Amino acid sequence: MVLSNLRGTETGRIQIGSYTAADRANITGLLEASSSAVVPIGTRRISVQLAMIGTGLFNDAYADNLSLVLTDTNATATSVPEPSAILGVLIGGALVVGAMKKRRKNL
């Protein structure tokens, strides 16, 4: 994967290995592989490329269940408050303002 900013300048690169028959003990099958990394600030594009290159007359490479998953690791720090919480703050603020006005009238 190549990560780039708005201008197309590369901000990062992630690669999941190149596997051989020896990696599979010469048995046809799929190997599970994954990678994780922090997406650099300013990244606006992620280009995913799958290259399957054979070594003989045939290219008998396989891939299954490929995915790119982006998660917000700061979700709790930047979460949006529930509407009921905002309503509570507004009502609380209105009660404080009302109490202050009443107190001024009594002075």
CYANA upper distance limits for C-alpha pairs under 8 A (distance plus 0.5 A):
  1 MET  CA     13 ARG  CA      6.15
  1 MET  CA     14 ILE  CA      5.63
  1 MET  CA     15 GLN  CA      6.75
  1 MET  CA     46 ILE  CA      7.04
  1 MET  CA     47 SER  CA      5.92
  1 MET  CA     48 VAL  CA      5.04
  1 MET  CA     49 GLN  CA      6.70
  2 VAL  CA     10 GLU  CA      7.34
  2 VAL  CA     11 THR  CA      8.33
  2 VAL  CA     12 GLY  CA      6.62
  2 VAL  CA     13 ARG  CA      5.17
  2 VAL  CA     14 ILE  CA      7.15
  2 VAL  CA     46 ILE  CA      6.20
  2 VAL  CA     47 SER  CA      5.65
  2 VAL  CA     48 VAL  CA      7.23
  3 LEU  CA     10 GLU  CA      6.21
  3 LEU  CA     11 THR  CA      5.88
  3 LEU  CA     12 GLY  CA      5.45
  3 LEU  CA     13 ARG  CA      6.47
  3 LEU  CA     39 VAL  CA      8.31
  3 LEU  CA     43 THR  CA      6.75
  3 LEU  CA     44 ARG  CA      8.08
  3 LEU  CA     45 ARG  CA      6.24
  3 LEU  CA     46 ILE  CA      5.03
  3 LEU  CA     47 SER  CA      6.93
  4 SER  CA      8 GLY  CA      5.79
  4 SER  CA      9 THR  CA      5.71
  4 SER  CA     10 GLU  CA      4.65
  4 SER  CA     11 THR  CA      5.36
  4 SER  CA     12 GLY  CA      7.35
  4 SER  CA     43 THR  CA      5.78
  4 SER  CA     44 ARG  CA      6.63
  4 SER  CA     45 ARG  CA      5.76
  4 SER  CA     46 ILE  CA      7.00
  5 ASN  CA      9 THR  CA      6.02
  5 ASN  CA     10 GLU  CA      7.04
  5 ASN  CA     11 THR  CA      6.89
  5 ASN  CA     42 GLY  CA      6.05
  5 ASN  CA     43 THR  CA      4.89
  5 ASN  CA     44 ARG  CA      5.40
  5 ASN  CA     45 ARG  CA      6.82
  6 LEU  CA     42 GLY  CA      8.07
  6 LEU  CA     43 THR  CA      7.64
  6 LEU  CA     44 ARG  CA      6.08
  6 LEU  CA     45 ARG  CA      7.85
 11 THR  CA     40 PRO  CA      6.95
 11 THR  CA     42 GLY  CA      8.35
 11 THR  CA     43 THR  CA      6.95
 12 GLY  CA     39 VAL  CA      8.19
 12 GLY  CA     40 PRO  CA      7.55
 14 ILE  CA     35 SER  CA      8.34
 14 ILE  CA     37 ALA  CA      8.23
 15 GLN  CA     35 SER  CA      8.39
 16 ILE  CA     33 ALA  CA      7.57
 16 ILE  CA     34 SER  CA      7.35
 16 ILE  CA     35 SER  CA      7.11
 19 TYR  CA     23 ASP  CA      6.47
 19 TYR  CA     24 ARG  CA      8.43
 20 THR  CA     24 ARG  CA      7.36
 21 ALA  CA     25 ALA  CA      6.73
 21 ALA  CA     26 ASN  CA      5.18
 21 ALA  CA     27 ILE  CA      7.53
 21 ALA  CA     28 THR  CA      8.28
 22 ALA  CA     26 ASN  CA      5.86
 24 ARG  CA     28 THR  CA      7.51
 24 ARG  CA     29 GLY  CA      7.49
 24 ARG  CA     30 LEU  CA      8.39
 24 ARG  CA     31 LEU  CA      7.77
 30 LEU  CA     62 TYR  CA      7.90
 30 LEU  CA     63 ALA  CA      7.99
 39 VAL  CA     43 THR  CA      7.31
 52 MET  CA     59 ASN  CA      7.80
 52 MET  CA     61 ALA  CA      6.26
 52 MET  CA     62 TYR  CA      8.15
 53 ILE  CA     59 ASN  CA      6.74
 53 ILE  CA     61 ALA  CA      7.70
 54 GLY  CA     58 PHE  CA      6.79
 54 GLY  CA     59 ASN  CA      4.70
 54 GLY  CA     60 ASP  CA      7.00
 54 GLY  CA     61 ALA  CA      7.30
 55 THR  CA     59 ASN  CA      7.68
 74 ASN  CA     78 THR  CA      6.81
 75 ALA  CA     79 SER  CA      6.01
 81 PRO  CA     85 ALA  CA      6.86
 81 PRO  CA     86 ILE  CA      7.41
 82 GLU  CA     86 ILE  CA      7.21
 83 PRO  CA     87 LEU  CA      6.68
 84 SER  CA     88 GLY  CA      6.66
 85 ALA  CA     89 VAL  CA      6.87
 86 ILE  CA     90 LEU  CA      6.78
 87 LEU  CA     91 ILE  CA      6.65
 88 GLY  CA     92 GLY  CA      6.48
 89 VAL  CA     93 GLY  CA      6.50
 90 LEU  CA     94 ALA  CA      6.65
 91 ILE  CA     95 LEU  CA      6.73
 92 GLY  CA     96 VAL  CA      6.83
 93 GLY  CA     97 VAL  CA      6.74
 94 ALA  CA     98 GLY  CA      6.57
 95 LEU  CA     99 ALA  CA      6.57
 96 VAL  CA    100 MET  CA      6.67
 97 VAL  CA    101 LYS  CA      6.77
 98 GLY  CA    102 LYS  CA      6.71
 99 ALA  CA    103 ARG  CA      6.60
100 MET  CA    104 ARG  CA      6.75
101 LYS  CA    105 LYS  CA      6.88
102 LYS  CA    106 ASN  CA      6.92
103 ARG  CA    107 LEU  CA      6.93
